[in-house]
Amino acid sequence: MEDLRYTLGRALSKIVPRRTQPVVSRQVSDVPSYSSCFNTPIKVCSAEWYANERLVEVPFVHRHLPVSNGYDIRALEFGCSRSHLALEMSALGFDVVGIDLRNYELESPPFTFVRGNILDYEDQRGFDVVCAVSVLEHIGLGVYGERAVSDDRAKVAAKLYDLLRPQGTLLVTVPCGKPTVDEFLQVFDPCEVTDTFSFENLVLEEMQFFRRHSLREWRPCSCEEARGVSSDPSVRGPTGVNCVGCFKWRKRT
């Protein structure tokens, strides 16, 4: 019997070579997590969960995206570093450009990523869709290493307008409510937002407001109700704000 086992062992060793190199398994900790790459709508802090404004902003954008027939639609996401919208639009067949002052978390994303100030960005072709999801509230505060200049917000709004093609769609979301500003963000009265984008050939087609209750539940609300919501740091919890406005404009020919 011993001789038979030895003979079988020799025969199998010729058919199935012994591994000479150890198997290297990739540890889970080596793989970037979804939450480390993107600003997720659900956050867990100290064993409690919270829902931020991404829960309503991203669906708003998707509702207003045109149907792509395969890279025939150009889309720009301004402020894409922690957002997955550029990836999603690329997966839907859009020709996407993403711009941010910070680096993008994923290597070799399936879209054109430009790291830099959008005011310095040049493009001659224009875009059918321009998105800015929770970006404008940080502009002018020096949050991400940019210069702290208060009029930069108006300059960025004009830049987004200029980058938009005729009949193009501009989608913007920002914190709305009782006006306030801290070192991280600014909360706007809805009229401030519409005034910022009051360009002659830009038509406001839709605006929606959503209010957060108990730092978890998001519900639609009126513009008047939104005006009374506070997102002061003392009441907005560990993530997000308590009210957001979602705006859609169309550029006339």
N, C-alpha and C positions, 0 to 999 in steps of 0.2 A: 504493500500500500504506500509506503514511504517513497519507494522508487517511482510509483505511478504519479504521485503528487509532484515529485521533482521533475519528471518528464513533462507533465502538463504545464508546469510553471515555466519551463524552458521554452516550450512551444508557444505559449501565450505571450511571452516577452518578445518574441519575434513579430507577432501580429500587432500587439498594442505596446508601442515603445513606452518605457517608463519616463515620467516627467523629470526633466533635469532642472527646470526652473520652477521656483515656488509660484503659486497662484497669488497674484496681488489683487486683493479686493478693495474697491473704493469705499471708503468710509462714508457713512451718511453725512457726517459733519463736513466732508469735503465738497458736497454738492450744495450750491447756493439755494436757499429756500425761496419760495415764492414771496414770502413777506419781507425777506431781506432785499429783494430786487424791486418790489413795487409797493406803492401805498395801497394797502388792502382796505376794503370797506369795513371789515370787522377786525377789531383789535382786542387783545386780552391783556389786561393790566392788573396785577395783583389779584389774580383769580377771578376778576370781573370782566365781562365783555362789554364792548361799546361799538356803536355803529357810526362811522363818520359820513360826510357828505358824498363820498364816492358812490355810495349805495344808490343815490338818485341822479348824480351828475352823468355817470357813464351811460346808463340807459337812455337819458335824454339825448345824448350825442348820437347814440346808435339809431334812435327813432328818426333822426333827421339826416342820416347819411344817404346819399344817392346809391342806386344799385350799380355796381361795377360789372362790366363785361370783360374784364381782364386788362388791368393796367391802363385803361383809357381815362381814368379819373386821377388827378393829382390832388394829394391831400397833405396838409402841413399840420403837425402838432407842435405848438409852441409850449415849451416847458415839459419835455417828454421824459426827463431823467428817471422819475419814479412812477411813471405811468405806463400802462400796458395798451393804451389806445393805439399807438403807432403800430405795435405788433398786430393788434386785432384788425386794423384797417388794411395792413399789408396782407394778412391772411384772407381778407375779403376781396383781394384783387386790386387794391389801390396802389398807385405809384406814390410812395410816402416819403416825406422828408420830416425828420424830427430835429428840433433845435433846443438846446439848453446850455446854460452856463456850466452845469455840472456834467460829469461823464455819465454815459449810459451804463447800466449795471451789467448788461449782457454783451459778451464778445460777439462780433460779427452779426449784428441784428439784420433781419431781412428787409431793411430800408436804409435810406441815406441818412446818417446821423451827422449833424453839424454841431460841434461844441463851440459856443461863442455867444456874443451878444447879438440879438436879433436886429438891433439897429444897424449893425455892420454887415448884415446878410444881404447879398445881392442875388436876384433871380429875375430872369427876363421872360420866363414862360408863364408865370402866375399859377394859382391854385384854384381848383373847383371847390375845395373845402378847406377852411382854416379853423382849427380848434385851439382853444386856450381854456383848459380846465383847472380852475383854482390856481391861477398863476398871477393875475393882475394885482391881487391883494398884497403880494410880496414886493412888487416893483417900487423902486425908489427908497426902500428901507435899508438896502445894503445887506440883506439877509444872506445872500449866497456869494458874497465877495464882490458884487458889482458896486458901482458908485451909488451913493445915497443922494439922489437928485429927485426932488418932488415932481418935476414936470416930465420925467421920463415916461410916466404912465400915459400921458397924452401923446407922446412921441411914438410909443409902442402901438397904441390904438391906431394911429395914422399909418404906421408901417403894416399892420395886419390888413388894413383897408387897401393899401397899395398893392399888397401881394395877392389880393383876391381878384380872380377873373370876373368879367361881366357875367351876371347870372350865378355867380358863386355864392356859397353859403358860409357865413361866419357864425360859429358856435362858441359862446363864452359863458362860463359859470364863475360866480364870485360869491363870497359871503355877503349877505344882505341883512339889514336890521338897523338897530340903533347905531349910528356912526361912532366908531371908536378905532383907535390905532395903538398898537404896542410895538415892541421891537421885532415881532415876527410877521404880523399881518395887519391889514386894515379891513374894517367892515364898512360897507357902503349903504347909503340910502339908494333905493332903486333908481331914483332920478339922476343920481350921480353917474350911474352906469350908462343909462341911455344918453345923457348929455355928453359923456366921453366919446360915444360913437355916433354923434349926430353929424354925419357926413351927408352931403347933398344927395348922392346916389345910393345911399345905404338905407334900406327899408326894414324897420323892425317888424317881423312877421309873427313872432311869438315870444312870450316870456312867462315862465312858470316859477313859482316859489314853493319851497319845501321847508317845513319846520321840524326840528327834532324834539321829541318828548322823552324825558327821563334818560337822556343821553344814549338812547337805543332805537327808538321808534321814529321813523320819518313819515310825515303825512303832508299832502299838498295843503297850501294855505293861500290866502289872498295877499295881494300886494300891501294892503293896509295892515293886515295882521303881521306880515313880515317886518314892516317898519317898526313894530313895537318889540321885536325879539332882541334880547341881549346876547352877545357872544363875548362878553368881557371874560378875560382869563379866569376870573374867580368862579364863573358859572358854566364854562364850556367843557370842563372835564379834561381828561388826559389826551384826547384825540379829537380833531375836527372842530367845527363850529356848530351853532345851534340853528342857523337858517342860511339857506343858499338860494340865489337867484340864477335861473338858467335862461339864456337869451339866444334867439336866432334872428339873424339879419340876412337879407338878400341884397346883393349888389345889382343895381339896375344897369342895363346896357348903356 
